[in-house]
Amino acid sequence: MFEVFEKYLRSKTQLTDEELEMIRAVSISRKLRKRQYLLQEGDVCRHDCFTSKGCLRSYRLGDDGDEHILRFGVENWWMADKESYNSGEPAKINIDALEDSEVILFTRDNFTMLVETIPNLRLFMEQLYSRAFDVSQNRIFTHISYSAEEKYNDFVKSYPNIFNRVPLHMIASYLGVSRETLSRVRNQYAQK
């Protein structure tokens, strides 16, 4: 599992073998079965998670019990409830595996030590957080200003590696549209 993470890091930044060994020493490898929780609402998020293999999702439950999917996470993506992770407060979201998955976990203290000790890792993580913020802002804009058709087209174009791995009702939840609307949009899309 760590080999996938090492390959990812080497493709993103320059690290010495000693720095990689330091990262390996504090990493936690874990396998998740399909439908197994990594985090449940009410628990404190104690780990930042890198997905080596598989597909995860983060979601919140509405007052009506409906799932509202916030993110998907596939290979080489990070996943956590950052609010809980940073504050130590109970999580507001759930994270579970949509497929059998393999992840690399880091506690907050260990990851803080790594970014304080390894300058290139710090720079890479700052760039990653900046890009995540940009993606989040674009998602908000898309959600409040795009039609259902535009949301669907944007999702298919932006996330082709997720589109075929996730059930349609979850894509509908992520896009903030009903299943019926998504079915109609998909049929129109297929006819083009």
Secondary structure as UniProt FT lines:
FT   HELIX           2..12
FT   HELIX           17..26
FT   STRAND          28..32
FT   TURN            34..35
FT   STRAND          37..39
FT   TURN            41..42
FT   STRAND          47..53
FT   STRAND          55..61
FT   TURN            63..64
FT   STRAND          67..74
FT   TURN            75..76
FT   STRAND          78..79
FT   HELIX           82..87
FT   STRAND          94..97
FT   STRAND          101..107
FT   HELIX           108..117
FT   HELIX           119..145
FT   HELIX           148..158
FT   HELIX           160..163
FT   TURN            164..165
FT   HELIX           168..175
FT   HELIX           179..191
//
